[in-house]
């Protein structure tokens, strides 16, 4: 489960970008940054990709030639 935190831009100005990003990643944090004009920016870690499934089957010899053969 991700933790959600909201900070103002003024609160983040004192911190280094590297520190902010490491905190977001290590704590699985969704950080909402409130800008002075009322707009917001959300920073969160990208979820890992699921591994691709391993399928049963085989690739026959000559498959490239069958697909890319210009004589047909």
PDB file of N, CA, C and O in Angstrom:
ATOM      1  N   UNK A   1       0.845  -1.182   0.000  1.00  0.00           N
ATOM      2  CA  UNK A   1       0.000   0.000   0.000  1.00  0.00           C
ATOM      3  C   UNK A   1       0.887   1.241   0.000  1.00  0.00           C
ATOM      4  O   UNK A   1       1.875   1.317   0.731  1.00  0.00           O
ATOM      5  N   UNK A   2       0.521   2.201  -0.825  1.00  0.00           N
ATOM      6  CA  UNK A   2       1.319   3.419  -0.912  1.00  0.00           C
ATOM      7  C   UNK A   2       0.838   4.450   0.094  1.00  0.00           C
ATOM      8  O   UNK A   2      -0.360   4.601   0.334  1.00  0.00           O
ATOM      9  N   UNK A   3       1.800   5.156   0.678  1.00  0.00           N
ATOM     10  CA  UNK A   3       1.514   6.260   1.571  1.00  0.00           C
ATOM     11  C   UNK A   3       1.364   7.518   0.728  1.00  0.00           C
ATOM     12  O   UNK A   3       2.091   7.713  -0.246  1.00  0.00           O
ATOM     13  N   UNK A   4       0.415   8.370   1.109  1.00  0.00           N
ATOM     14  CA  UNK A   4       0.188   9.618   0.388  1.00  0.00           C
ATOM     15  C   UNK A   4       0.591  10.772   1.297  1.00  0.00           C
ATOM     16  O   UNK A   4       0.208  10.818   2.466  1.00  0.00           O
ATOM     17  N   UNK A   5       1.366  11.702   0.750  1.00  0.00           N
ATOM     18  CA  UNK A   5       1.809  12.869   1.510  1.00  0.00           C
ATOM     19  C   UNK A   5       1.669  14.101   0.637  1.00  0.00           C
ATOM     20  O   UNK A   5       1.956  14.056  -0.559  1.00  0.00           O
ATOM     21  N   UNK A   6       1.229  15.204   1.232  1.00  0.00           N
ATOM     22  CA  UNK A   6       1.086  16.460   0.508  1.00  0.00           C
ATOM     23  C   UNK A   6       1.965  17.513   1.181  1.00  0.00           C
ATOM     24  O   UNK A   6       1.889  17.733   2.389  1.00  0.00           O
ATOM     25  N   UNK A   7       2.802  18.158   0.363  1.00  0.00           N
ATOM     26  CA  UNK A   7       3.673  19.226   0.854  1.00  0.00           C
ATOM     27  C   UNK A   7       3.568  20.416  -0.088  1.00  0.00           C
ATOM     28  O   UNK A   7       3.224  20.264  -1.260  1.00  0.00           O
ATOM     29  N   UNK A   8       3.865  21.587   0.427  1.00  0.00           N
ATOM     30  CA  UNK A   8       3.893  22.770  -0.423  1.00  0.00           C
ATOM     31  C   UNK A   8       5.278  22.879  -1.060  1.00  0.00           C
ATOM     32  O   UNK A   8       6.248  22.286  -0.587  1.00  0.00           O
ATOM     33  N   UNK A   9       5.341  23.638  -2.122  1.00  0.00           N
ATOM     34  CA  UNK A   9       6.624  23.862  -2.790  1.00  0.00           C
ATOM     35  C   UNK A   9       7.613  24.510  -1.815  1.00  0.00           C
ATOM     36  O   UNK A   9       8.800  24.186  -1.837  1.00  0.00           O
ATOM     37  N   UNK A  10       7.144  25.408  -0.973  1.00  0.00           N
ATOM     38  CA  UNK A  10       8.011  26.072   0.008  1.00  0.00           C
ATOM     39  C   UNK A  10       8.620  25.063   0.984  1.00  0.00           C
ATOM     40  O   UNK A  10       9.771  25.215   1.393  1.00  0.00           O
ATOM     41  N   UNK A  11       7.856  24.038   1.358  1.00  0.00           N
ATOM     42  CA  UNK A  11       8.375  23.016   2.273  1.00  0.00           C
ATOM     43  C   UNK A  11       9.450  22.152   1.601  1.00  0.00           C
ATOM     44  O   UNK A  11      10.345  21.640   2.274  1.00  0.00           O
ATOM     45  N   UNK A  12       9.365  21.994   0.312  1.00  0.00           N
ATOM     46  CA  UNK A  12      10.332  21.157  -0.413  1.00  0.00           C
ATOM     47  C   UNK A  12      11.566  21.916  -0.877  1.00  0.00           C
ATOM     48  O   UNK A  12      12.579  21.297  -1.204  1.00  0.00           O
ATOM     49  N   UNK A  13      11.506  23.246  -0.915  1.00  0.00           N
ATOM     50  CA  UNK A  13      12.626  24.040  -1.424  1.00  0.00           C
ATOM     51  C   UNK A  13      13.906  23.836  -0.625  1.00  0.00           C
ATOM     52  O   UNK A  13      15.002  24.018  -1.157  1.00  0.00           O
ATOM     53  N   UNK A  14      13.783  23.466   0.629  1.00  0.00           N
ATOM     54  CA  UNK A  14      14.951  23.291   1.491  1.00  0.00           C
ATOM     55  C   UNK A  14      15.607  21.924   1.295  1.00  0.00           C
ATOM     56  O   UNK A  14      16.730  21.711   1.751  1.00  0.00           O
ATOM     57  N   UNK A  15      14.923  20.997   0.627  1.00  0.00           N
ATOM     58  CA  UNK A  15      15.432  19.641   0.448  1.00  0.00           C
ATOM     59  C   UNK A  15      16.066  19.476  -0.929  1.00  0.00           C
ATOM     60  O   UNK A  15      15.697  20.163  -1.883  1.00  0.00           O
ATOM     61  N   UNK A  16      17.007  18.572  -1.017  1.00  0.00           N
ATOM     62  CA  UNK A  16      17.645  18.265  -2.293  1.00  0.00           C
ATOM     63  C   UNK A  16      16.735  17.331  -3.087  1.00  0.00           C
ATOM     64  O   UNK A  16      16.039  16.489  -2.520  1.00  0.00           O
ATOM     65  N   UNK A  17      16.753  17.494  -4.398  1.00  0.00           N
ATOM     66  CA  UNK A  17      15.919  16.671  -5.274  1.00  0.00           C
ATOM     67  C   UNK A  17      16.225  15.190  -5.085  1.00  0.00           C
ATOM     68  O   UNK A  17      15.312  14.365  -5.046  1.00  0.00           O
ATOM     69  N   UNK A  18      17.504  14.852  -4.968  1.00  0.00           N
ATOM     70  CA  UNK A  18      17.905  13.457  -4.791  1.00  0.00           C
ATOM     71  C   UNK A  18      17.269  12.868  -3.534  1.00  0.00           C
ATOM     72  O   UNK A  18      16.795  11.732  -3.544  1.00  0.00           O
ATOM     73  N   UNK A  19      17.263  13.639  -2.463  1.00  0.00           N
ATOM     74  CA  UNK A  19      16.679  13.201  -1.194  1.00  0.00           C
ATOM     75  C   UNK A  19      15.169  12.973  -1.342  1.00  0.00           C
ATOM     76  O   UNK A  19      14.631  11.990  -0.833  1.00  0.00           O
ATOM     77  N   UNK A  20      14.501  13.878  -2.034  1.00  0.00           N
ATOM     78  CA  UNK A  20      13.057  13.759  -2.240  1.00  0.00           C
ATOM     79  C   UNK A  20      12.737  12.489  -3.026  1.00  0.00           C
ATOM     80  O   UNK A  20      11.852  11.722  -2.646  1.00  0.00           O
ATOM     81  N   UNK A  21      13.463  12.273  -4.123  1.00  0.00           N
ATOM     82  CA  UNK A  21      13.196  11.115  -4.969  1.00  0.00           C
ATOM     83  C   UNK A  21      13.523   9.809  -4.247  1.00  0.00           C
ATOM     84  O   UNK A  21      12.787   8.832  -4.385  1.00  0.00           O
ATOM     85  N   UNK A  22      14.601   9.776  -3.487  1.00  0.00           N
ATOM     86  CA  UNK A  22      14.948   8.569  -2.733  1.00  0.00           C
ATOM     87  C   UNK A  22      13.885   8.252  -1.688  1.00  0.00           C
ATOM     88  O   UNK A  22      13.570   7.084  -1.465  1.00  0.00           O
ATOM     89  N   UNK A  23      13.331   9.271  -1.049  1.00  0.00           N
ATOM     90  CA  UNK A  23      12.275   9.073  -0.063  1.00  0.00           C
ATOM     91  C   UNK A  23      11.013   8.524  -0.722  1.00  0.00           C
ATOM     92  O   UNK A  23      10.384   7.604  -0.200  1.00  0.00           O
ATOM     93  N   UNK A  24      10.646   9.091  -1.869  1.00  0.00           N
ATOM     94  CA  UNK A  24       9.467   8.620  -2.599  1.00  0.00           C
ATOM     95  C   UNK A  24       9.628   7.147  -2.957  1.00  0.00           C
ATOM     96  O   UNK A  24       8.689   6.365  -2.809  1.00  0.00           O
ATOM     97  N   UNK A  25      10.803   6.772  -3.422  1.00  0.00           N
ATOM     98  CA  UNK A  25      11.036   5.396  -3.835  1.00  0.00           C
ATOM     99  C   UNK A  25      11.116   4.439  -2.651  1.00  0.00           C
ATOM    100  O   UNK A  25      10.470   3.391  -2.655  1.00  0.00           O
ATOM    101  N   UNK A  26      11.894   4.787  -1.651  1.00  0.00           N
ATOM    102  CA  UNK A  26      12.117   3.862  -0.525  1.00  0.00           C
ATOM    103  C   UNK A  26      10.872   3.662   0.332  1.00  0.00           C
ATOM    104  O   UNK A  26      10.683   2.588   0.903  1.00  0.00           O
ATOM    105  N   UNK A  27      10.024   4.676   0.428  1.00  0.00           N
ATOM    106  CA  UNK A  27       8.819   4.576   1.256  1.00  0.00           C
ATOM    107  C   UNK A  27       7.563   4.302   0.434  1.00  0.00           C
ATOM    108  O   UNK A  27       6.454   4.318   0.968  1.00  0.00           O
ATOM    109  N   UNK A  28       7.737   4.047  -0.871  1.00  0.00           N
ATOM    110  CA  UNK A  28       6.579   3.830  -1.766  1.00  0.00           C
ATOM    111  C   UNK A  28       5.556   4.939  -1.552  1.00  0.00           C
ATOM    112  O   UNK A  28       4.376   4.684  -1.312  1.00  0.00           O
ATOM    113  N   UNK A  29       6.034   6.160  -1.645  1.00  0.00           N
ATOM    114  CA  UNK A  29       5.271   7.349  -1.310  1.00  0.00           C
ATOM    115  C   UNK A  29       4.686   7.997  -2.559  1.00  0.00           C
ATOM    116  O   UNK A  29       5.357   8.105  -3.586  1.00  0.00           O
ATOM    117  N   UNK A  30       3.446   8.421  -2.465  1.00  0.00           N
ATOM    118  CA  UNK A  30       2.861   9.282  -3.482  1.00  0.00           C
ATOM    119  C   UNK A  30       2.912  10.690  -2.899  1.00  0.00           C
ATOM    120  O   UNK A  30       2.223  10.998  -1.927  1.00  0.00           O
ATOM    121  N   UNK A  31       3.732  11.534  -3.503  1.00  0.00           N
ATOM    122  CA  UNK A  31       3.944  12.880  -2.979  1.00  0.00           C
ATOM    123  C   UNK A  31       3.225  13.887  -3.864  1.00  0.00           C
ATOM    124  O   UNK A  31       3.500  13.991  -5.059  1.00  0.00           O
ATOM    125  N   UNK A  32       2.311  14.619  -3.269  1.00  0.00           N
ATOM    126  CA  UNK A  32       1.618  15.692  -3.967  1.00  0.00           C
ATOM    127  C   UNK A  32       2.267  17.007  -3.562  1.00  0.00           C
ATOM    128  O   UNK A  32       2.339  17.338  -2.378  1.00  0.00           O
ATOM    129  N   UNK A  33       2.740  17.753  -4.557  1.00  0.00           N
ATOM    130  CA  UNK A  33       3.382  19.045  -4.308  1.00  0.00           C
ATOM    131  C   UNK A  33       2.394  20.135  -4.705  1.00  0.00           C
ATOM    132  O   UNK A  33       1.982  20.222  -5.862  1.00  0.00           O
ATOM    133  N   UNK A  34       2.019  20.961  -3.736  1.00  0.00           N
ATOM    134  CA  UNK A  34       1.102  22.071  -3.996  1.00  0.00           C
ATOM    135  C   UNK A  34       1.904  23.299  -4.403  1.00  0.00           C
ATOM    136  O   UNK A  34       2.753  23.780  -3.653  1.00  0.00           O
ATOM    137  N   UNK A  35       1.622  23.798  -5.603  1.00  0.00           N
ATOM    138  CA  UNK A  35       2.307  24.974  -6.116  1.00  0.00           C
ATOM    139  C   UNK A  35       1.574  26.242  -5.670  1.00  0.00           C
ATOM    140  O   UNK A  35       0.395  26.183  -5.319  1.00  0.00           O
ATOM    141  N   UNK A  36       2.264  27.388  -5.682  1.00  0.00           N
ATOM    142  CA  UNK A  36       1.658  28.633  -5.198  1.00  0.00           C
ATOM    143  C   UNK A  36       0.345  29.007  -5.894  1.00  0.00           C
ATOM    144  O   UNK A  36      -0.533  29.583  -5.251  1.00  0.00           O
ATOM    145  N   UNK A  37       0.186  28.704  -7.161  1.00  0.00           N
ATOM    146  CA  UNK A  37      -1.033  29.054  -7.887  1.00  0.00           C
ATOM    147  C   UNK A  37      -2.191  28.111  -7.628  1.00  0.00           C
ATOM    148  O   UNK A  37      -3.263  28.281  -8.209  1.00  0.00           O
ATOM    149  N   UNK A  38      -2.001  27.122  -6.771  1.00  0.00           N
ATOM    150  CA  UNK A  38      -3.069  26.172  -6.466  1.00  0.00           C
ATOM    151  C   UNK A  38      -2.988  24.884  -7.271  1.00  0.00           C
ATOM    152  O   UNK A  38      -3.716  23.933  -6.990  1.00  0.00           O
ATOM    153  N   UNK A  39      -2.112  24.842  -8.269  1.00  0.00           N
ATOM    154  CA  UNK A  39      -1.950  23.618  -9.041  1.00  0.00           C
ATOM    155  C   UNK A  39      -1.148  22.610  -8.231  1.00  0.00           C
ATOM    156  O   UNK A  39      -0.458  22.971  -7.278  1.00  0.00           O
ATOM    157  N   UNK A  40      -1.246  21.343  -8.618  1.00  0.00           N
ATOM    158  CA  UNK A  40      -0.538  20.285  -7.912  1.00  0.00           C
ATOM    159  C   UNK A  40       0.237  19.404  -8.895  1.00  0.00           C
ATOM    160  O   UNK A  40      -0.165  19.200 -10.041  1.00  0.00           O
ATOM    161  N   UNK A  41       1.353  18.897  -8.402  1.00  0.00           N
ATOM    162  CA  UNK A  41       2.169  17.941  -9.151  1.00  0.00           C
ATOM    163  C   UNK A  41       2.288  16.700  -8.282  1.00  0.00           C
ATOM    164  O   UNK A  41       2.559  16.797  -7.085  1.00  0.00           O
ATOM    165  N   UNK A  42       2.086  15.529  -8.886  1.00  0.00           N
ATOM    166  CA  UNK A  42       2.174  14.272  -8.145  1.00  0.00           C
ATOM    167  C   UNK A  42       3.445  13.540  -8.563  1.00  0.00           C
ATOM    168  O   UNK A  42       3.728  13.376  -9.750  1.00  0.00           O
ATOM    169  N   UNK A  43       4.200  13.107  -7.562  1.00  0.00           N
ATOM    170  CA  UNK A  43       5.423  12.331  -7.787  1.00  0.00           C
ATOM    171  C   UNK A  43       5.206  10.975  -7.116  1.00  0.00           C
ATOM    172  O   UNK A  43       4.894  10.899  -5.927  1.00  0.00           O
ATOM    173  N   UNK A  44       5.377   9.908  -7.898  1.00  0.00           N
ATOM    174  CA  UNK A  44       5.237   8.574  -7.324  1.00  0.00           C
ATOM    175  C   UNK A  44       6.133   7.593  -8.074  1.00  0.00           C
ATOM    176  O   UNK A  44       6.471   7.817  -9.236  1.00  0.00           O
ATOM    177  N   UNK A  45       6.518   6.498  -7.401  1.00  0.00           N
ATOM    178  CA  UNK A  45       7.363   5.519  -8.093  1.00  0.00           C
ATOM    179  C   UNK A  45       6.563   4.786  -9.168  1.00  0.00           C
ATOM    180  O   UNK A  45       5.362   4.556  -9.025  1.00  0.00           O
ATOM    181  N   UNK A  46       7.246   4.434 -10.228  1.00  0.00           N
ATOM    182  CA  UNK A  46       6.629   3.674 -11.305  1.00  0.00           C
ATOM    183  C   UNK A  46       6.505   2.222 -10.846  1.00  0.00           C
ATOM    184  O   UNK A  46       7.477   1.649 -10.354  1.00  0.00           O
ATOM    185  N   UNK A  47       5.326   1.621 -10.999  1.00  0.00           N
ATOM    186  CA  UNK A  47       5.195   0.225 -10.574  1.00  0.00           C
ATOM    187  C   UNK A  47       6.038  -0.684 -11.472  1.00  0.00           C
ATOM    188  O   UNK A  47       6.177  -0.423 -12.667  1.00  0.00           O
ATOM    189  N   UNK A  48       6.595  -1.744 -10.898  1.00  0.00           N
ATOM    190  CA  UNK A  48       7.413  -2.641 -11.722  1.00  0.00           C
ATOM    191  C   UNK A  48       6.547  -3.371 -12.745  1.00  0.00           C
ATOM    192  O   UNK A  48       5.367  -3.632 -12.508  1.00  0.00           O
ATOM    193  N   UNK A  49       7.148  -3.692 -13.877  1.00  0.00           N
ATOM    194  CA  UNK A  49       6.435  -4.437 -14.895  1.00  0.00           C
ATOM    195  C   UNK A  49       6.293  -5.889 -14.473  1.00  0.00           C
ATOM    196  O   UNK A  49       7.188  -6.454 -13.844  1.00  0.00           O
ATOM    197  N   UNK A  50       5.169  -6.486 -14.822  1.00  0.00           N
ATOM    198  CA  UNK A  50       4.979  -7.902 -14.551  1.00  0.00           C
ATOM    199  C   UNK A  50       5.820  -8.688 -15.552  1.00  0.00           C
ATOM    200  O   UNK A  50       5.943  -8.288 -16.710  1.00  0.00           O
ATOM    201  N   UNK A  51       6.402  -9.811 -15.109  1.00  0.00           N
ATOM    202  CA  UNK A  51       7.198 -10.592 -16.053  1.00  0.00           C
ATOM    203  C   UNK A  51       6.314 -11.173 -17.159  1.00  0.00           C
ATOM    204  O   UNK A  51       5.146 -11.491 -16.936  1.00  0.00           O
ATOM    205  N   UNK A  52       6.888 -11.301 -18.339  1.00  0.00           N
ATOM    206  CA  UNK A  52       6.157 -11.883 -19.455  1.00  0.00           C
ATOM    207  C   UNK A  52       5.954 -13.379 -19.221  1.00  0.00           C
ATOM    208  O   UNK A  52       6.813 -14.036 -18.634  1.00  0.00           O
ATOM    209  N   UNK A  53       4.830 -13.917 -19.671  1.00  0.00           N
ATOM    210  CA  UNK A  53       4.607 -15.349 -19.484  1.00  0.00           C
ATOM    211  C   UNK A  53       5.513 -16.159 -20.408  1.00  0.00           C
ATOM    212  O   UNK A  53       5.889 -15.703 -21.488  1.00  0.00           O
ATOM    213  N   UNK A  54       5.852 -17.354 -19.969  1.00  0.00           N
ATOM    214  CA  UNK A  54       6.620 -18.278 -20.790  1.00  0.00           C
ATOM    215  C   UNK A  54       5.609 -19.180 -21.489  1.00  0.00           C
ATOM    216  O   UNK A  54       4.855 -19.904 -20.838  1.00  0.00           O
ATOM    217  N   UNK A  55       5.599 -19.131 -22.799  1.00  0.00           N
ATOM    218  CA  UNK A  55       4.626 -19.889 -23.561  1.00  0.00           C
ATOM    219  C   UNK A  55       5.240 -21.184 -24.086  1.00  0.00           C
ATOM    220  O   UNK A  55       6.430 -21.243 -24.395  1.00  0.00           O
ATOM    221  N   UNK A  56       4.415 -22.208 -24.180  1.00  0.00           N
ATOM    222  CA  UNK A  56       4.859 -23.471 -24.756  1.00  0.00           C
ATOM    223  C   UNK A  56       4.835 -23.340 -26.273  1.00  0.00           C
ATOM    224  O   UNK A  56       3.998 -22.629 -26.828  1.00  0.00           O
ATOM    225  N   UNK A  57       5.736 -24.013 -26.927  1.00  0.00           N
ATOM    226  CA  UNK A  57       5.759 -23.975 -28.375  1.00  0.00           C
ATOM    227  C   UNK A  57       7.177 -23.914 -28.894  1.00  0.00           C
ATOM    228  O   UNK A  57       8.138 -24.072 -28.141  1.00  0.00           O
ATOM    229  N   UNK A  58       7.297 -23.681 -30.189  1.00  0.00           N
ATOM    230  CA  UNK A  58       8.616 -23.645 -30.802  1.00  0.00           C
ATOM    231  C   UNK A  58       8.553 -22.728 -32.023  1.00  0.00           C
ATOM    232  O   UNK A  58       7.477 -22.378 -32.509  1.00  0.00           O
ATOM    233  N   UNK A  59       9.721 -22.357 -32.498  1.00  0.00           N
ATOM    234  CA  UNK A  59       9.838 -21.551 -33.715  1.00  0.00           C
ATOM    235  C   UNK A  59      10.463 -22.460 -34.771  1.00  0.00           C
ATOM    236  O   UNK A  59      11.587 -22.928 -34.589  1.00  0.00           O
ATOM    237  N   UNK A  60       9.763 -22.714 -35.857  1.00  0.00           N
ATOM    238  CA  UNK A  60      10.289 -23.639 -36.860  1.00  0.00           C
ATOM    239  C   UNK A  60      11.474 -23.037 -37.611  1.00  0.00           C
ATOM    240  O   UNK A  60      11.604 -21.819 -37.732  1.00  0.00           O
ATOM    241  N   UNK A  61      12.329 -23.918 -38.108  1.00  0.00           N
ATOM    242  CA  UNK A  61      13.459 -23.504 -38.938  1.00  0.00           C
ATOM    243  C   UNK A  61      12.923 -22.767 -40.167  1.00  0.00           C
ATOM    244  O   UNK A  61      11.875 -23.131 -40.701  1.00  0.00           O
ATOM    245  N   UNK A  62      13.623 -21.756 -40.606  1.00  0.00           N
ATOM    246  CA  UNK A  62      13.247 -21.047 -41.818  1.00  0.00           C
ATOM    247  C   UNK A  62      12.092 -20.075 -41.667  1.00  0.00           C
ATOM    248  O   UNK A  62      11.526 -19.646 -42.672  1.00  0.00           O
ATOM    249  N   UNK A  63      11.726 -19.718 -40.460  1.00  0.00           N
ATOM    250  CA  UNK A  63      10.577 -18.834 -40.262  1.00  0.00           C
ATOM    251  C   UNK A  63      10.810 -17.461 -40.873  1.00  0.00           C
ATOM    252  O   UNK A  63       9.883 -16.852 -41.406  1.00  0.00           O
ATOM    253  N   UNK A  64      12.053 -16.968 -40.797  1.00  0.00           N
ATOM    254  CA  UNK A  64      12.330 -15.643 -41.358  1.00  0.00           C
ATOM    255  C   UNK A  64      12.157 -15.637 -42.877  1.00  0.00           C
ATOM    256  O   UNK A  64      11.577 -14.714 -43.450  1.00  0.00           O
ATOM    257  N   UNK A  65      12.667 -16.674 -43.503  1.00  0.00           N
ATOM    258  CA  UNK A  65      12.560 -16.754 -44.953  1.00  0.00           C
ATOM    259  C   UNK A  65      11.097 -16.818 -45.387  1.00  0.00           C
ATOM    260  O   UNK A  65      10.728 -16.212 -46.393  1.00  0.00           O
ATOM    261  N   UNK A  66      10.276 -17.530 -44.659  1.00  0.00           N
ATOM    262  CA  UNK A  66       8.858 -17.664 -45.001  1.00  0.00           C
ATOM    263  C   UNK A  66       8.143 -16.314 -44.892  1.00  0.00           C
ATOM    264  O   UNK A  66       7.228 -16.028 -45.665  1.00  0.00           O
ATOM    265  N   UNK A  67       8.557 -15.499 -43.945  1.00  0.00           N
ATOM    266  CA  UNK A  67       7.904 -14.195 -43.759  1.00  0.00           C
ATOM    267  C   UNK A  67       8.454 -13.143 -44.715  1.00  0.00           C
ATOM    268  O   UNK A  67       7.696 -12.355 -45.282  1.00  0.00           O
ATOM    269  N   UNK A  68       9.768 -13.130 -44.892  1.00  0.00           N
ATOM    270  CA  UNK A  68      10.399 -12.044 -45.640  1.00  0.00           C
ATOM    271  C   UNK A  68      10.760 -12.402 -47.078  1.00  0.00           C
ATOM    272  O   UNK A  68      11.451 -11.633 -47.748  1.00  0.00           O
ATOM    273  N   UNK A  69      10.315 -13.531 -47.551  1.00  0.00           N
ATOM    274  CA  UNK A  69      10.614 -13.953 -48.927  1.00  0.00           C
ATOM    275  C   UNK A  69       9.906 -13.048 -49.917  1.00  0.00           C
ATOM    276  O   UNK A  69       8.680 -12.940 -49.879  1.00  0.00           O
ATOM    277  N   UNK A  70      10.659 -12.382 -50.819  1.00  0.00           N
ATOM    278  CA  UNK A  70      10.086 -11.437 -51.787  1.00  0.00           C
ATOM    279  C   UNK A  70       9.551 -12.106 -53.044  1.00  0.00           C
ATOM    280  O   UNK A  70       8.959 -11.427 -53.884  1.00  0.00           O
ATOM    281  N   UNK A  71       9.737 -13.414 -53.205  1.00  0.00           N
ATOM    282  CA  UNK A  71       9.328 -14.075 -54.452  1.00  0.00           C
ATOM    283  C   UNK A  71       7.834 -14.345 -54.531  1.00  0.00           C
ATOM    284  O   UNK A  71       7.361 -14.795 -55.575  1.00  0.00           O
ATOM    285  N   UNK A  72       7.079 -14.094 -53.488  1.00  0.00           N
ATOM    286  CA  UNK A  72       5.621 -14.353 -53.497  1.00  0.00           C
ATOM    287  C   UNK A  72       4.840 -13.127 -53.820  1.00  0.00           C
ATOM    288  O   UNK A  72       3.611 -13.173 -53.868  1.00  0.00           O
TER     289      UNK A  72
END
